[in-house]
Amino acid sequence: MLASSSPDKGSGAVRHQDRFTGVRVLGPADLSAALDVLAEDPVTNVFAEYRSRITQLDQRWLGGQMWGYVEDGILTSLCHVGANLVPVQATSAATEAFAQRALEQRRVSSTIVGPREAVTQLWNVLGDTWGPARDERWDQPHLALDGDPLVEPDPLVRRTTPEETEALYPACVAMYTEEVGVSPEADGGRNMYRARVSQLVNRGWSFARIEDGEVIFKAEVACASPLACQIQGVYVNPAHRSQGYGTRGMAAVVAFARREIAPTVALYVNAHNTAARSAYEKVGFVQTSTFSTLMF
């Protein structure tokens, strides 16, 4: 339970019998309560839980803020506000309050991403002010797998090493450009993106099949909690597509991740990407919800 008084009550804050209701910025003292909210759906909420744990909700490390929606003194919903605006366990009342709060400040986020219902409600409020979005992806099945892969993993997929970053980096740029529609190196972003790739390699969260210096398949774990991890950056070299590398490569990544990182593996994919969805289904992923992403 959170204290009823706060120096940052947020917009629309009201009092009911001296118990605060509304939006406020969370900090380290709120971590336990925030983790309780995140635990309501640890697989869907893995990104926000990862960010909460590694930063302890300290704004200096978050590079943004974590907002909390409090009802009669009890934290019920969260919203990660940084490069990604991510509603978490957001009730309709919380989503409306988060949107109104966001309207009061300039947009700092390059994406809004999360469960489709919450993203839709946010956009109904924010769209006229924050829009237009560069890309709107409303139908993104969120998939999860909490058992062994259903196909034989590719034995040549393994963790990448720092010495392989030079070979890996162009494949990461190609994947990002193909998926997002702009290069991660645009507007001077090369150093930051390369640092992110190196960070994942050094953490042991980067996996690939590399032959003679050529990346055939690659994928990364983007974030993890004790109960779940999320895969990103799945890529098969165009010269080697439709040969099963993606399916068997993902099976290998799932096996590594479940054995050494977290017991449940999740990801989300564009509904129109039928090749990827087919590969994930063969591996054993099942849809648990639907995400939406808006890009600016």
Secondary structure as GFF3:
##gff-version 3
##sequence-region A 1 296
A	DSSP	beta_strand	14	16	.	.	.	ID=ss1
A	DSSP	beta_strand	19	25	.	.	.	ID=ss2
A	DSSP	three_ten_helix	28	30	.	.	.	ID=ss3
A	DSSP	alpha_helix	31	38	.	.	.	ID=ss4
A	DSSP	alpha_helix	46	55	.	.	.	ID=ss5
A	DSSP	alpha_helix	59	62	.	.	.	ID=ss6
A	DSSP	beta_strand	65	71	.	.	.	ID=ss7
A	DSSP	beta_strand	74	81	.	.	.	ID=ss8
A	DSSP	beta_strand	84	88	.	.	.	ID=ss9
A	DSSP	alpha_helix	92	103	.	.	.	ID=ss10
A	DSSP	beta_strand	111	115	.	.	.	ID=ss11
A	DSSP	alpha_helix	116	130	.	.	.	ID=ss12
A	DSSP	beta_strand	135	145	.	.	.	ID=ss13
A	DSSP	beta_strand	158	159	.	.	.	ID=ss14
A	DSSP	three_ten_helix	162	164	.	.	.	ID=ss15
A	DSSP	alpha_helix	165	180	.	.	.	ID=ss16
A	DSSP	three_ten_helix	186	188	.	.	.	ID=ss17
A	DSSP	alpha_helix	190	203	.	.	.	ID=ss18
A	DSSP	beta_strand	206	211	.	.	.	ID=ss19
A	DSSP	beta_strand	214	224	.	.	.	ID=ss20
A	DSSP	beta_strand	228	236	.	.	.	ID=ss21
A	DSSP	three_ten_helix	238	240	.	.	.	ID=ss22
A	DSSP	alpha_helix	245	260	.	.	.	ID=ss23
A	DSSP	beta_strand	264	268	.	.	.	ID=ss24
A	DSSP	alpha_helix	274	283	.	.	.	ID=ss25
A	DSSP	beta_strand	286	295	.	.	.	ID=ss26
###
